[in-house]
Amino acid sequence: MLPFRNRFGRARWTPLLGLLLIAACGRLPWQPEPKHTRTMDPEAPAADAPTEPAPPLPSLADHPNLRRNSVQLAGCARRLGLDKPLRELADASNFGNRLRKDAWGRELPHRPQLIVLHETVTALDGTLAHFQRYHANDDDQSSYHRLVGIDGTVIEVVPDGKRAFGAGQAAFGDFMLYSRPGRSPSVNNVALHISLVSPPDGRGDGDAHSGYTSAQYRALAGQVLLWQAAYGLPLARLTTHEAIDRSRTRSDPRSFSWAHFLEEHDAAARLCGWKNLTALL
């Protein structure tokens, strides 16, 4: 809204325009823009205790024998060239804390226990711009923990200790979590989400595309191995967005070569001396 000008060319605000500005903007002209306030976490329990009976609370087996200590992890990361990932953190509206309790007061599984593969479908810059933009609408809130660029660059978008909004209605076999009544089942509370940047011919809804680069498979395999060692995850805990999706609308990562991935994963495990992490269980 532009100010009126008097006959001398100087800008002046009329009382009426001032009132209109305050009504439209919710603040005085000299006050700073308000900071974004976080909307309610879409998966967080509501304040009121539910009247519905609690659903079953599932669990996944722990494998502490597969974990490595911080010194071993750092050494492996250096060998794999993954010790210094780029950090392009998402806006706080696009991720949350790992939930410790559900609406019924029960402790929820919240340690990373699952790795989910995705693809972006959009270019890297557009994907990062979406994640770093404030989104008030739950349907627009999304993120992954890591992105893998076409050149193999690994980018941290959400820290491992936080809950990325990588999957909607989802289950890993019969494992699914309900944090509160009215919410779809989810695995985000225990998932680590990693996404491959799609090639240029995969920027759409086609069934397939030309596939991912060798650099992407190498970086992906290394990051998966490091996560396995950090959290004690057998290779059977690696899955895809398509496999866990219960809305039957997701098919990523399309054109993914498991043979190529497993070859790179085996090479990474041998380089770090962690052959037992190549076994399914």
N, C-alpha and C positions, 0 to 999 in steps of 0.2 A: 504494500500500500504506500503510495507516494504522498508527501505532504503537499498542501496547497501552498502557493507562493503569493506574497503580497505585491503591491504595485512597484516595490523597490527591488524585487527579485530575490528577497531573502525568504528562506523556508520558515514557515511557522505552523505549528500544530494547533488546530482548533480543538476546543473541549470535546466536541462531538467525535472528532476523529480519534482523540485520545481514548475515549470510552470504547469506541469500536475496536481499537487496537488491543486494548486490554481484554475485551471479551473474546476476540479472535485468537489471541496468542496466549492468554492466561498469565501474562507477566507484564511488567512495566517496560517501556522502551529501553531504559538504561540497565535493566537486570540481565544477568548472563543467561544463556540458554541452559535449561535444566538438564542434568545428567539423566541418562536412561536408567529407569528402574527395572529391576529384574521381574519378569512375569513369573507366575507360579510354575515351578518345575512340573512338566506334564506327567512325570512318573512318581513324584513325591507323594506320600500319604497326606490326606487332608487332616485338618485339625480335629474334626469330630470323629469319635470312635464309631466304627461301622456296626450296623445291626445285622448284616449278613454273616453267616458262618464263614470261618476262615478256610480257604482252599488248602490242599496239600502243599507242604513246603518241601520241594525236592532238593537234592544235593548231588554233587559230583565228587568222585573219589579223589583224594589228595595223593600226590606222588612226590614227597619230599626228597626221595633219593635222586631225583632228576635235577634238583636245584644246584646251582653253583654260587660261590661267594662273590663278593663285589670285585675282588682282585682278579679272579678268573674271568668274570664278565668283562672287565675293562681290557684285559689282555686279548680276549677273543675279539672284542669290538675293534681294537686296533688292527689286528690281523685282517679283519674283514673290511677295514676302511669305513666303519660305521661308528667311530668313537666321537664324531663331531657332527651330528645331524643339524640341519638348519632348523630354526624355530620361527614359525609363522603362526602364532597362537590364535585360536578362534575367539570371537566375541563371547563374553560370558553368557549370553542368552542361548548359545548353541551347544552348551554342555553343562553338566551338573556334578555334584558330589556323588560318589558311590553310596547308595542308600544303605544304612546300617540296620534299620528296622522297617517292617511293613506297618500297614494301618492297624493290624491286630496286635502290635507290640512285639512281634517275634523277630529275632535276629535274622536278617537276610544274608545269603551268601554275597560277598562283596569283593573278595579278592579275585584278580584276573584268573580265569579258568578256561577261557575259550578264545581262539583267534579266528576272526571272520575276514575273509577276503572280499573286496569290492572292486569296482572300477568307477571312474568319475563320470564318464559319458561326455563331460565337458572338458575344455582345455584347462591347464593348470591354473592360469591366472584367474579365470572365471570361477573356478572351484574355490580358490583361496579368498577371492573377493566375497563370495557368498558366505563362507564360514566366518569371515571377519566383519560382516555386517550385522548390526543389531536387528533381531527379528522378534517382534512382539507376538506373532501368531505361531502357535505350536506346530502347525503344519509346515512352516518354513524353517523350523529349527533343526539343524542337522550338522553332523561333523564326524570325522574319523580321528583316530589317534595319530596315524601316520599317512602320508601320501608318498608315492614312489613315482618320480618324474620319468619321462621317456629316456633321459640320459642316466637313470639310476640314482639320481639324487633323492635322498630320504629326508622328508620334511616333517617335523613334529608339529602337529596342530592342536592336540589335546594331551596333557600329561597322562601317563599311565594310571596314576592314582585317581583320576577323575573319570566320570562316566560320559563317554561320547554318545551322541544321539545317532548311532549308525544304523539301527534297524528298528522298524516299527513292530508290527505284530509278528513275533518270532518265537521259535522253540528249537532246541537242539535235541533231537529225538523226543523223549518225553520230559526233558528238562525245560521248564519255563517258570518264570516268576511273575506273580501278581502282587504289586506293591499296595494296591488299594482297590476297592470295588469300582467297577465301571471302566477299568483300564484293560487294554488288550494284554495278552501275555508278552513278556519281553525277556531278552537275554542281555540287555545292555549293561546291567549291573555287574556282570562277570565277564564281559567281553572286552577284547582288544580289537579294534577295527583298523584295518589297513587297506588302502585303496590304490590301485594302479591307475595312472593317468591314461585314458583311452587314446589310441592313435587318431589322427585326423579323420580317417574313414569310419571311426566308431562313435562320432559325435551325433548320434541319433538313436532311433528305436529299432534298428535292424537286428536280425537274429545273430549276426556274426560280423567280424571285421578282420583286418589283416593280422591282428595279434599284437603281442607285447615284445619289447626288445630284450635281447640277451642281458643287457645292463639292468633292466627292470627285474628279470627273473633272479639275477645274481643278488641284487640288493634286497629283494623280497625274501629270498631264502635265508640270507644272513640275518635280517631283522626277525624273522620267525624263529630261527635258532636261538637268538639272544633272548627273546621272550620265553621260549621253552625253558631255557636254563635259569632265567630269573625267577620264574613262577612255578617251575616243576610241571611242565605240560607235555604229555606225550604227543606224538604226531597226530594221533587220532582226534585231538582237540582242535585241529585245524579244519575249518569248514568254509563254506561260501555263503554269501548273502542269499543266493538262490536256494540253497539247501535248507536254511533256517527260516526263510520267509513263509508265513502262514496266510498271507493275503493273496498269494499266487500271482503277484504282479512283478516280482523281481527276477531277473535272469543273469545278474552279474556275479562274477566277471565272465563276460562272453569270450569265446575263443581262447579260453585259458588252457594251456598245455600242462597237464599234471606231470607228464614224462620230463619235460624241460625243467619244471620246478624241482622235482625230486632229484634230478641230476645235480642241479646247483646246490640243493640242500645237503646232499651227501658230500659234495666237495667242501662246503663250508664246515660241516661237522668234522670231517677229516682234518681240516686245517686247524681247528681248535681242539682236536682230540676228544670229541664228544660223540663218538659213534653210537652210543646208546640212545641218543636223542633222535635217531633215524628210525627207531622201531615204533610201530603203531601204539603198542602198550608197554 
